[in-house]
């Protein structure tokens, strides 16, 4: 099965958490997520993006010792931390899998629980990834330009910027990052890599910054000028939109009747696709979105954690059992 069980992750042991240098991800909109999902004692919960366990711990606390939690993630190191935190604090039974959330149905079959009362997917990049310079997500990093959630599979961002044709690079920046200077940035990257390979996020960010400086006539930037390019590369190398598409298709089949699902998005491509897919599924009588407008983080949370400023929470309720009327 492509959704493989990692032996160091899935074994449930009530052991004390070990010291770990990985940053613990600060989960977004926990209160709003719990309000939307309304988990109850004994529920079966599915966290599709468990990360270092922030949302999972909150869910585990609500479903209690009679509940069950299934957690998925592609990041091996994050899952190890999540396993330790859950083993120390969660009273419910849990299983964790290292796999993309598009394979959630296979993981559900593996544990013998195919319908869930609450399902959560947080599509943001974790603090544990952004704050680890060796992962290559931050434009300030002098480490290898990688950006893969699973560092053992697929092309890295370094592979993409050093080998992709100029036109394809420009398309990636424009379509996935909505970058207005996509053509000029792609051209500058190709000119630079003809001299020396682009090895680090900091090198790439400087190339983008120079293009933006020429185009912006001295105007200041609200965001770092490389933000959209870096986001587009991350989406591309991790096949995030393809993963989301597969998840949206399988999601109704994982829901018990009356179950609730919550998805947190962080950019317009994700948000539009979730809204569109749920409208199509509502027309088919599979689920009902609670509100046409997403829930936004509070001003207080944005002030404490600026990374959530673009977060949008959408929630829906299942109208059928496993997608069957």
N, C-alpha and C positions, 0 to 999 in steps of 0.2 A: 504494500500500500504506500502511495506517495506521501501520505500524511503519516510520517513515522513517529513512533513513540521514542522519546529520549530517556534512556534508563536512569539518568541522574535527575530527571525532572519529575517523572510521573509517579514514582514510588511515594506513597503517603507515609511519612514518618513524623511523629510528633517530637521532633528534635529541636534543640535550641538553635537560633539563627547564628551563623558564623559571621565574623567580621568580613566585610566585602567592600572593596574600594569603588565599585560601580555606584554612580549617583542614583538615588532613588527618585523615580519619576513622580512628579507632583500631578495627581490626576485632576482633570478639568471638570468643573461643574458637578461635583459629587452630589450636593444637595438636590440640585435640579434633576439629575439623573435618577436618584432614588425616588423622588416625587413622581417622575414620569413612569418609572417601571413598577412602583409599588410592590416590591418583593415581600412575600409573606413567609412565615415559618413553614418549613417543609417543601418549599418550592424547589424546582430544578432550574438552575441558572447557567447560562452560557456566556462567558466573556470571550469574545472573538479576538480581542487584542489585549491580552492580559498584561504585557509589559512586565514591570517589576511588581505588579500586584495591587496597585492603589485602589482601583475600582473593585477588583475581585475581593479584597478584604472587606470593603463596605457591603458588598452583596452577601458575602459569607456571614457577616454579622446579623443580617436581616433574616436569612433563611434558616439559620440555626442548625442544631445537631441532626435534625431530621431532613435537612436539605442536602442537595448535591450540586457541586460546581464543576463545570468543565471549562478549562481555559486553554486558549490557543495563542501561539505567537511564533514568528519566524526567528526571533533573536534568542540564540542559545544562552548567552550570558544573562539576559534579562529573565528568562525562564528559571534559571538556577536561583536567582534572587527571589523571584516570586514563590518558588517552591519552599524556600527557607522561611519566608515571611508567613505564608499560609500555614505551614506545618507548625509554626510557633503560636499563631493567633487564631486560626480558623477552627471553629467547632464542627463544621460540616465536613463530610467526605468530599474529596476533590481529586480530579485527574488533570494533568497538564500535558499538552502535546506540542511538539515543535513542528508546526506546519502552517501554511497560509490559510487565512480564514475562508478562502474559496473551497477548501476541503473539509469544511465543518461537518458536512453530512457523513463523511467517512469516519471522522473522529467520534461522532455520535454513535455510529454503528459499532465502533470498536468498544465503547464503554457500555453498550446495551441500553442507552437512554437516547431515544430518537426524537422526543418532543420536550420542549422547554417552556417554562412559564415566563421567564424573563431572559432577554437576549440583549447584549450590549456590544457595540463596536465603536471604538474611539479611533478615528482615522488619522490622528495627529502623530507627529514624530515625538518620541519620548525624550524627556530631559536626560535620561541615561544615555541616549544616543547623541544628542546635541552637545552635551557637556563632556563627552569623551573625544578628545582631539584625534585619537587614532582611528576613529570611524569615518572621518572625512566629511562630516555633515556641515561643520561650521566654516564659514568663509575666512575665518582667522587662522585655521589650522595649517600647520606646516608639515603635517603627516600626509600619507598617501591619500589621494583623492579616490575614495571608495564609494560610500553612501549606500551600500547594500544592507538591507535588514538581515539577510542571511549571507554572511561573507564567504560561504563555500559554493555559491551557485550564481551563474549568470555573469554578464559583463559588469565591470565596475564603472563608475563615472569616469575614471581615468581612461579606460578602454574606449569609452564613447567619444570623449573630446579629442582623443589622439588618433582615432581611426575613422570616425564617421564622416561621410562626404559633407561638404559645406552646406549644400541645400537641405540635407536631412537634419543637420544640426539646427539650422535656422527654423525648420518646421517644428522641431521639438521645443525650442525656446518659445515660439509663438503659440503653438497649439496647447502645450501643457503649462506654460508659464505666463502666457498672455503678455510677452515681452515686446514692447513697441520697437525696440532696436535690434530685433532678432537677426536680421540679415547682416547688419554691420558687426554685431558681436560674433556671429559665426565666421565672417570673413577675417576678423582680427584673430580669432582662435587659430584658424588655418594658417595664417601668415606666421604666427608665433610658433606653431608646432613644426613648421617646415625648418625652423632653426634648431629648436630643442623641444622635446616632449614636455607637456604640461603635467607636472607631477603632483601638485598640492592644491587644495582649495584656495589657499592664499594667493597662489600664482594665477589661478583662474579668476578670482575676484578682482585682482589688479587689472587684468585685461579688460574685464567688463567695466570696471570703474573708469578706465581711460576712455573707452567708447562713450560712456554716459557723460563724462565731463566735456567731451567735444560737442555733444549733442544738446546739452542742457543750458548752454550759455551762462554758466556760472551760478545757476539756481541751486539751492540746497535740496537735499533729499530727505524725505520723511523716513524712508526705509533705505537700507544699504542698496546701492544700485545692482548688486549681484544677487539680491534676494530671489527674484523671479527666475533667473537662470539656474540657480542652485536648486530651487524647488522643482523646476522642469526636469532637471537631470535626475533628481531623486525619484520623481514619479515614473520616469522612463525606465531606469535601471531596475526598479522594484515592480514594474508592471502594475502600478497601483490602480489605474483605471480599469484594466482587464480584470484584476482581482475583485474590484468593487462590482463590476458587472456580473461576475460569476456569483458573488455573494448575494446580490439582490435577487438573482434567479433562484437560488437554493433556499433563501431565507424563509419563505412561507411554508416550506415542507418541514421546517424544524420547530414550528410553533404549535403548541397545544391550543385548543380553542379558548379564546379569551386572553391568550398570552399577550405580553407587551414587549415591544422591541424599540430600542433607542439607538440612534446613530449620531455621532458627533463628527461634523465635517469642519474643515479649516480653509478651504478655498472654493471658488465659485464652480469649478468643474465638478467637484464631488457633490456640492450642495444641489446643483441643478439636476444631476443624474439621479440622486436619491429622491428628490421631489417628483421627477418625471416617472420613475419606476413605480413609486408608491401610488401615484395617480392611476397608472395603468393597472396595477394590481387591485386598487379599490374598485375600478370599473368592472373587474372580473369577480368582485365579491370576496376577495381573499383577505384583505385587511383594510383598516380605516385609519388614516392619519388623524391625530388629535386636533391639529390646527394647521391652517394654511401657512401661518407664519412661524418660523423657528423660534425657539427660546434662546436668548442671548445671555452671556455671562454678566453677572452684576458688576457695577462700577467698582465695588470694593475688591472683587476677585481680579479684575483687570489691573487694578492698581497694585495688588500684591503679586500678581503673576501675569506680566504683560504678554506672555506667549499665548494666552487664551483669547486675546482681543478679537481674533477672527473666527472664533469657535461658534458654530451654530448647532443646536440640539433639535433633532426631529424625532418624534415618537409616534408609534402606531400600535393598534390593537388588532390581533388576529380575529377574523370573522369565521374561520374554518379550522378544522383539525388537520394539520399537516398539509395545507393547501388543497384539501378535498372537501367539497361541499356536502 
